[in-house]
Amino acid sequence: MSAVQPGYAPPSRPDQQATGRHRQRWLVVVTVVWAVLLAGLTWWSVRHDPPTVKEQRSLDRAGPVVDRAIGELSAAIGAAGVPALLPDRLARDCRVTPLERGADLERGIEVAIAGDDARAVLRQVADRLPARWRAGVSTYDGEPLLRADAGDFVAVEGRPGGPGRVLLTAATGCRPLGAGYRPPAADAAAESAALARVLDRWGGATGAVQVLTAPCPGGGTARTARGEAAAPADERLGPAFGAGAAPVVDSVDRYAREGDPAVLAERAGERVRVAVTTGCRS
């Protein structure tokens, strides 16, 4: 037996070297197979598994959910007040992750109500929303707050929006932009014509008219035409709308009445903002 000199590893026998190379080859093969399998599973998941978190559902997928939620809210309002669709708000400065920017879409409905009992109106709306939304009204900072889940991580809220007003919203939260948000096709010829007749009483529209729509749960669409005109500060708003249903609100600065279409007007400085709306029927 030969002595092993201190500080040196004993030489490997030829059979040991072959075994080591064989093990390394198998490790390489196993690693390659695992990488291919992982890539295949990732490809399958991306194409077949539904997204499981909000950050995976881009705005082009979440936008239609918001539109349908606004339609559901329109139908749920019923006779609780006079509704008008609000322009959508699209914020592009949010971050999905620290490295990825996204966008946040919010759509809403303002509702003029008789009196100031916003909690009762919110409860009526919550009771008429789909059961799967799990809608409820609680108290937050001393005020009533409606919360519901429209699905696909779209949050629905309702709260007082000032005296005699309730604000209902549906929002995506921050999402990857994807192909972006495309509002529903806007066709509100009757509402636009009624708006024009009112604004002509004050010299016509002073800016562009906005047309907003949302799909109704039972078919059809909710439609709002919005515009503004100059009006004398001491002139009541009601006479400009002629005869019709009894107004829900009738003051120097605000006017709202139900109908087909419904009308909502509010003074803002030297101008009057008017919304003419046909809502969804429950």
TILUMMI-815225 format. One record per atom (N, C-alpha, C): residue in three letters; x, y, z. Coordinates in steps of 0.02 Angstrom, whole numbers, plus 50000, padded with zeros to 5 digits. Example, Ala and Ser with C-alpha at 12.3 -4.5 7.8 and 13.67 -1.06 7.14 Angstrom:
% TILUMMI-815225
ala506604971650390 ala506154977550390 ala506604983550390 ser506424988850354 ser506844994750357 ser506455000250394 
END
This chain:
% TILUMMI-815225
met500434994150000 met500005000050000 met500455006150000 ser500305010949954 ser500725016949949 ser500465022149997 ala500895025950023 ala500705031150071 ala500445037250033 val499965040550063 val499695046750035 val500055052550067 gln500345056850026 gln500725062450052 gln500245067650081 pro500375070050141 pro499925074950172 pro499835081150127 gly499185083750125 gly499045089750085 gly498825088350014 tyr498795082049994 tyr498595080249925 tyr498025075249928 ala497525076249883 ala496975071449879 ala497215065149844 pro496975059349865 pro497185053249832 pro496945053149761 pro497335050449716 pro497135050249645 pro496505045949636 ser496055048149588 ser495445044449573 ser495595038649527 arg495245033249539 arg495325027649495 arg494935028849431 pro495095025649377 pro494735026549314 pro493985025249320 asp493785020149359 asp493075018749366 asp492705024249403 gln493055027549452 gln492745033149487 gln492645039149442 gln493135040549397 gln493065046149351 gln492485044949303 ala492395038949279 ala491835037449233 ala491165038249267 thr491135036049332 thr490515036849369 thr490335044149379 gly490835048449393 gly490715055549402 gly490465058849339 arg490775057049282 arg490545060049218 arg489845057649201 his489685051449216 his489005048849203 his488495052549245 arg488655053949309 arg488185057649352 arg488075064749327 gln488605068049304 gln488545074849278 gln488095075049216 arg488175070049172 arg487755069949113 arg487015069249131 trp486865065049180 trp486175064149202 trp485895070549233 leu486305074149271 leu486095080549300 leu485915085549245 val486325085749193 val486185090249137 val485535088349103 val485435081849091 val484825079549058 val484205081249100 val484245079849166 val483685081249210 val483525088749211 thr484045092849213 thr483945100149213 thr483605102549149 val483835100049092 val483535101949028 val482805099749024 val482665093549045 val481975091049043 val481525095249088 trp481775096949147 trp481375100949194 trp481235107949165 ala481735110949133 ala481645117549103 ala481125117349047 val481155112049006 val480675111448951 val479975110348979 leu479915106049031 leu479265104849062 leu478985111149093 leu479395115049128 leu479175121249159 leu478945126249107 ala479315126849052 ala479115131348998 ala478455129248967 gly478365122648959 gly477735120248931 gly477145121548976 leu477235120549042 leu476695121949089 leu476525129349091 thr477045133549087 thr476925140849086 thr476535142849024 trp476715140048967 trp476365141648904 trp475635139548909 trp475505133548936 trp474815131048942 trp474425135448990 ser474735137449047 ser474385141449097 ser474195148249069 val474655151349034 val474515158049006 val473925157848959 arg473855152448920 arg473335152148868 arg472685149048892 his472695145448947 his472085141848967 his471835143549037 asp472265145249084 asp472045146649152 asp471805153849158 pro471235155049189 pro471005161949199 pro471465165549248 pro471545172149240 pro471945175949289 pro471635175349358 thr472065175049409 thr471815173949477 thr471895180049521 val472245185249499 val472325191249538 val472205197249493 lys472035202849526 lys471865208949489 lys472435211049442 glu473065210449466 glu473635212849428 glu473725208949363 gln473395203249354 gln473465199449292 gln472915201049242 arg472405204749262 arg471835206049218 arg471895213149192 ser472055213849128 ser472195220349100 ser471555224549093 leu471645231049080 leu471085235649079 leu470595234049023 asp470835231548967 asp470375230048913 asp469905224248931 arg470085220048979 arg469645214749003 arg469195217249059 ala469455221749102 ala469065224049159 ala468575229549139 gly468725233449087 gly468285238949067 gly467565236849054 pro467445231549014 pro466755229449003 pro466395227349067 val466765224849117 val466445223049181 val466195229349215 val466595234649212 val466385241049241 val465775243649205 asp465775243249138 asp465195245649099 asp464555241949120 arg464605235349126 arg464015231449146 arg463795233149217 ala464285234549261 ala464125236349330 ala463735242849332 ile463915247649289 ile463555253949287 ile462835252749263 gly462745248249216 gly462075246549195 gly461665243449251 glu461975238949290 glu461625235949346 glu461435241249398 leu461895245949411 leu461745251249458 leu461175255649433 ser461175257049368 ser460635261149339 ser459955257749350 ala459935251149338 ala459305247549348 ala459115247349422 ala459605246949467 ala459465246449538 ala459205252949568 ile459355258549536 ile459125265049562 ile458375265449561 gly458075263049506 gly457345263149501 gly457065270149513 ala456585270549558 ala456265276949575 ala456565280249636 ala457165278049656 ala457475280849716 ala457735287949705 gly457815290049643 gly458075296649628 gly458145297749553 val458435303349535 val458525305149465 val459265304049448 pro459415299149403 pro460115297449389 pro460385301049328 ala461045301449325 ala461395303949266 ala462075300649264 leu462255297649207 leu462915294649201 leu463455300149202 leu464005298549235 leu464575303249239 leu465115301349189 pro465505306149166 pro466065304449122 pro466555299749157 asp466835295049119 asp467305290449150 asp467945294049169 arg468285291449219 arg468935294049241 arg469455288749231 leu469955290149191 leu470495285349176 leu471155288449198 ala471435285749252 ala472065288149279 ala472625283449256 arg473125286249223 arg473665282149195 arg474315282549235 asp474295285349294 asp474915286449332 asp475005281649390 cys474605276249393 cys474675271549449 cys475205266249432 arg475395262349482 arg475895257149472 arg475595250349491 val475625245649445 val475405238849458 val475915235449504 thr476555236349489 thr477115234049529 thr477615239849532 pro478125239349574 pro478625244749575 pro478945246049507 leu478915241149461 leu479235242049396 leu478745242849339 glu478095241949351 glu477605242149296 glu477065247249310 arg476965251749262 arg476435256649267 arg475775253649241 gly475235256349266 gly474585253949244 gly474085259649241 ala473445257849237 ala472905262749233 ala472335260649278 asp471955265549300 asp471395264549346 asp470775267749315 leu470265263649301 leu469655266049271 leu469105266549324 glu468745272149324 glu468165272949367 glu467595275949327 arg466995272949332 arg466395275749303 arg465885276849359 gly465425281549348 gly464965282949402 gly464285285449378 ile463825285849426 ile463165288549416 ile463025293349474 glu462815299449458 glu462575303849511 glu461815303249514 val461555303549575 val460835302749585 val460585308449628 ala460125312449600 ala459805317749639 ala459225314649678 ile459195315949743 ile458675312949785 ile458285318349821 ala457665316749840 ala457265321349879 ala457475320749952 gly457665326249982 gly457895325950051 gly458625324050055 asp458835322050115 asp459535320450127 asp459635313450157 asp459145309050150 asp459215302350179 asp459595297850130 ala460245298950125 ala460645295050078 ala460675287650098 arg460665286250162 arg460705279350185 arg460115275250159 ala459515278050162 ala458925274350138 ala458975272950063 val459225277750025 val459305276749953 val459825271449939 leu460385271649975 leu460905266649964 leu460665259649982 arg460255259150034 arg459985252650052 arg459515250049998 gln459105254449969 gln458665252349915 gln459065249849855 val459595253449839 val460025251349783 val460355244549799 ala460625243849859 ala460965237649878 ala460495231749875 asp459875232649897 asp459385227149897 asp459195225049826 arg459285229249776 arg459095227749708 arg459675225349665 leu460275225349692 leu460845222949655 leu460865215249654 pro461225212149607 pro461255204849604 pro461515201949670 ala461225196349691 ala461415193249754 ala462155191449756 arg462425189449698 arg463125187349696 arg463605193149711 trp463365199349707 trp463785205049722 trp463905205949797 arg463475202849838 arg463525203349912 arg463535210649934 ala463065214549908 ala463045221749924 ala462785222849994 gly463065227850026 gly462845229650093 gly463015236950107 val462685239750157 val462805246750176 val463055246850248 ser463615250050258 ser463905250750325 ser464015258250338 thr464375259750391 thr464535266650408 thr465285267650407 tyr465505272850372 tyr466225274350369 tyr466315281850380 asp466715283650429 asp466815290650448 asp466155294250460 gly465685290650490 gly465055293650509 gly464555294250452 glu464715291750393 glu464265292150336 glu464115285150308 pro463525284250277 pro463365277650248 pro463805276250188 leu463995269850182 leu464415267750126 leu464165261050099 leu463985260950036 leu463785254750002 leu464415251649972 arg464485245149983 arg465045241549951 arg464775235149920 ala465055233449862 ala464855227349827 ala465425225149782 asp465395218849762 asp465905215849718 asp465575213749653 ala465735217249599 ala465435215849534 ala465785210049498 gly466295207049528 gly466665201649497 gly467275204149460 asp467755199649447 asp468365201449411 asp468725207249446 phe468675207449512 phe469025212549552 phe468805219649537 val468185220449517 val467885227149506 val467485228949568 ala467675234349601 ala467365236549663 ala466815241549649 val466245240649682 val465675245249677 val465585248649744 glu465495255249742 glu465375259049803 glu464825264149792 gly464505266049847 gly464005271349846 gly464065275349909 arg464015281949903 arg464075286349962 arg463725292949948 pro463585296850000 pro463305303449989 pro463795307649948 gly463515311549901 gly463925315849859 gly463785323149872 gly463525324849931 gly463335331649947 gly462595331849962 pro462335337649981 pro461625338149998 pro461175336049940 gly460715331449954 gly460245329249903 gly460555325449846 arg461115322149858 arg461455318649804 arg461785312249830 val461765307049789 val462115300749802 val462565299249743 leu463155296749756 leu463635295149704 leu463775287649705 leu463665284249648 leu463805277149641 leu464375276249591 thr464855271949608 thr465435271049565 thr465615263649557 ala465945262149502 ala466245255549489 ala466955256849465 ala467445253449494 ala468145254949480 ala468555248549474 thr469065248749432 thr469495242949421 thr470075242449470 gly470285248049499 gly470925248149533 gly471475248049481 cys472095248449502 cys472655248849455 cys472745242249418 arg472745242649352 arg472815236749308 arg473335237949254 pro473615232549226 pro474005233449164 pro473545236249111 leu473815240849070 leu473395244249021 leu473135239548967 gly473545234748945 gly473335230248891 gly473175234248829 ala472625232548796 ala472405236148737 ala472035242648754 gly471965244148818 gly471635250348839 gly470885249548846 tyr470575254848870 tyr469855254848882 tyr469495258148823 arg468975254748798 arg468555257548746 arg467845258348772 pro467615264548779 pro466935265648805 pro466425262448759 pro465835260648786 pro465305257848743 pro465105262948690 ala464875260448634 ala464655264848580 ala464115269548605 ala464185275948590 ala463725280948616 ala463225282948563 asp462595281548575 asp462055283448530 asp461465285748573 ala461405292248581 ala460875294948623 ala460545300748586 ala460255299248528 ala459965304448486 ala459385307948521 ala458945304148552 ala458365307248585 ala458585311548644 glu459055309048683 glu459295312848741 glu459665319148718 ser460065318548666 ser460435324348640 ser459955329648613 ala459415327548580 ala458925332348554 ala458565335848612 ala458385332148664 ala458055335248721 ala458535340048757 leu459165338248761 leu459655342648792 leu459725349148751 ala459755348448686 ala459835354448643 ala459255359248652 arg458635356548658 arg458055360948667 arg458105364948731 val458355361748784 val458425365248848 val458975370448844 leu459555368648818 leu460115373248815 leu459965379148770 asp459545378148719 asp459365383648674 asp458985389148712 arg458655387248766 arg458305392348806 arg458795397248837 trp459415395148845 trp459935399448873 trp460465401348822 gly460295401148759 gly460765403248707 gly461175397648677 gly461035391448693 gly461375385748663 gly461975383448704 ala462225377648686 ala462795374648722 ala463415378848714 thr463795379548769 thr464415383448768 thr465025379048758 gly464935372748750 gly465505368148739 gly465255361748707 ala465685356848705 ala465495350448674 ala464995346748717 val464545343248685 val464055339048720 val464345332048728 gln464305329348788 gln464555322648802 gln463975317648800 val464095312048768 val463605306648766 val463915300548798 leu463575297748849 leu463835292148888 leu463315286548888 thr463555280348883 thr463095274648883 thr463365269048926 ala462925264448944 ala463115258348979 ala462595252948963 pro462805246648956 pro462335241348939 pro461885239548998 cys461235238848984 cys460765237049037 cys460755229449046 pro460635227149106 pro460635219849119 pro460095216149081 gly459535219349066 gly459005215949029 gly458995217548955 gly459535220448930 gly459555222548860 gly459445230048854 gly459655232948799 gly459605240148791 gly460185243648825 thr460155250248829 thr460695254148858 thr460425259848900 ala460825261648951 ala460715267848987 ala461085273248948 arg460775279248941 arg461065284448899 arg461005291248934 thr461535295048933 thr461535301848960 thr461865306548910 ala461545312248897 ala461845317648858 ala461965323448907 arg462585326048909 arg462765331248957 arg463025337348919 gly462835343248942 gly463075349448912 gly462965355148960 glu463195361048942 glu463105366848985 glu462975373048943 ala462675378048975 ala462515384448942 ala462575389948994 ala462605396048969 ala462615401949013 ala461895403549033 ala461795405449096 ala461115407049120 ala461165412549172 pro460665417049173 pro460675422449224 pro460655419549294 ala461015422549339 ala461085419949407 ala460425420149445 asp459975424849428 asp459355425549466 asp458765422049434 glu458885417849385 glu458345414349350 glu458275407249375 arg457675405349393 arg457555398449414 arg457655393749355 leu457865387649370 leu458035382849317 leu457415379149291 gly456925377949335 gly456355373849317 gly455975375849255 pro455805382349244 pro455405384249186 pro455715382249119 ala456365381449116 ala456685379549053 ala456505372549031 phe456245368449077 phe456105361449061 phe455375360249045 gly454955365349049 gly454255364649030 gly453875360149077 ala453285357949053 ala452855353649094 ala453115346549095 gly452945342949148 gly453165335949155 gly453015333349224 ala453355328149242 ala453265325149308 ala453455330049363 ala453185329049422 ala453355333349479 ala454105332749493 pro454445338349503 pro455165338149513 pro455345335049581 val455905331549582 val456175328949644 val456545334549681 val456875338849643 val457235344649669 val457045350649627 asp456885356249658 asp456705362249620 asp456905368349661 ser457485371149645 ser457725377149680 ser458045381749628 val458295387449652 val458625392049606 val459235388949574 asp459595384749611 asp460235382149587 asp460205374849563 arg459655371249578 arg459625364249558 arg458915362449536 tyr458885357849488 tyr458235355349465 tyr458325348149443 ala457865343849464 ala457895336849444 ala457195333949443 arg457045330249391 arg456405326849388 arg456475320349350 glu456065315549371 glu456055309149338 glu455685309849272 gly455735304649231 gly455375304749168 gly455745300649116 asp455505300949057 asp455805297049002 asp455915301748942 pro456455305548942 pro457035304948987 pro456965309149051 ala457415307649099 ala457465311449161 ala457945317349148 val457865322649188 val458305328449179 val458585330449247 leu459205332849245 leu459545335149305 leu459955341249285 ala459855346749320 ala460215352949305 ala460495355949369 glu461075359049364 glu461385362149422 glu461785368249400 arg461715373549437 arg462085379549422 arg462805378949446 ala463275381049405 ala463985381149423 ala464275387849402 gly464285392449448 gly464515399149431 gly464015402549385 glu464245404949328 glu463815408349280 glu463535403549228 arg463625397149237 arg463385392149190 arg462925387149224 val462545383749182 val462105378449206 val462305371949171 arg462425366749210 arg462595360249184 arg461965355949183 val461825353049125 val461205349249116 val461365342149093 ala461025337249122 ala461075330249101 ala460385327549086 val460305324549027 val459675321449007 val459805313949002 thr459415309849037 thr459585302749045 thr458975298149035 thr459105292749000 thr458655287048998 thr459005281349033 gly458745279149090 gly459085274049128 gly458865267049111 cys459175262149142 cys458975255149134 cys458355253749175 arg457925249549150 arg457325247549187 arg457445240949221 ser457225240449283 ser457335234249321 ser456795229149304 
END
